[in-house]
């Protein structure tokens, strides 16, 4: 009887100590955003859908771009609850024509990818 009791106590303690908390988990459809054709020197507004598939709130810490023609919105107060989605909004004002590729880095509190690199691609046309 004592062996069974000890086994049950050890099993219960093991189950309690192995509680699986995953934290916030960031997901997105793709990190390559194709805007198609946009106009030269005309401001274009876009957004990237971000999902939190974890079990804790996901917080955006900072979004930065590699070029002054690409400006992500301020994300410091963005929180996505578990099993919900939100957006990373940005604007691009292309300063050259032809194919462009810009980058946006999103720092966040996810446990799986706390710095995400998004590539924003477009074909800029002169009008």
DABEL-V320584 format. One record per backbone hydrogen bond with DSSP energy under -0.5 kcal/mol. CO is the residue of the C=O (numbers start at 1). NH is the residue of the N-H. E is the energy in kcal/mol with one decimal. If there is no record, write none. Layout:
CO|NH|E, CO|NH|E
This chain:
1|5|-2.3, 2|6|-2.6, 3|7|-2.4, 4|8|-2.5, 5|9|-2.4, 6|10|-2.7, 7|11|-2.6, 8|12|-2.6, 9|13|-2.6, 10|14|-2.3, 11|15|-2.3, 12|16|-2.2, 13|17|-2.4, 14|18|-1.5, 16|19|-1.1, 19|21|-1.2, 20|22|-0.6, 23|55|-1.6, 24|111|-3.0, 25|53|-2.3, 25|54|-0.5, 27|51|-2.9, 31|33|-0.6, 31|119|-3.8, 32|34|-0.6, 33|35|-0.7, 33|121|-3.3, 36|123|-3.0, 38|125|-2.7, 39|42|-1.5, 41|43|-0.5, 42|94|-0.5, 44|92|-2.5, 46|90|-2.5, 48|88|-2.2, 49|29|-0.5, 50|86|-2.5, 51|27|-2.1, 51|53|-0.6, 52|83|-2.2, 52|84|-0.7, 58|80|-3.0, 59|109|-1.7, 62|107|-3.1, 64|105|-3.2, 67|70|-1.4, 69|93|-2.4, 71|91|-1.8, 75|78|-2.4, 77|79|-0.5, 78|60|-2.4, 79|81|-0.6, 80|58|-3.1, 81|84|-1.3, 84|52|-2.5, 86|50|-2.8, 87|89|-0.6, 88|48|-2.1, 89|73|-2.9, 90|46|-2.6, 91|71|-3.0, 92|44|-2.9, 94|41|-2.1, 98|124|-3.0, 100|122|-1.9, 102|120|-3.3, 103|66|-1.6, 104|118|-3.2, 105|64|-2.1, 105|107|-0.6, 106|116|-2.4, 107|61|-3.0, 107|62|-1.4, 114|108|-2.4, 116|106|-2.7, 116|118|-0.6, 118|104|-2.4, 118|120|-0.5, 119|33|-3.3, 119|121|-0.6, 120|102|-2.9, 121|35|-3.4, 122|100|-2.7, 122|124|-0.6, 123|38|-2.0, 124|98|-2.7, 125|40|-2.5
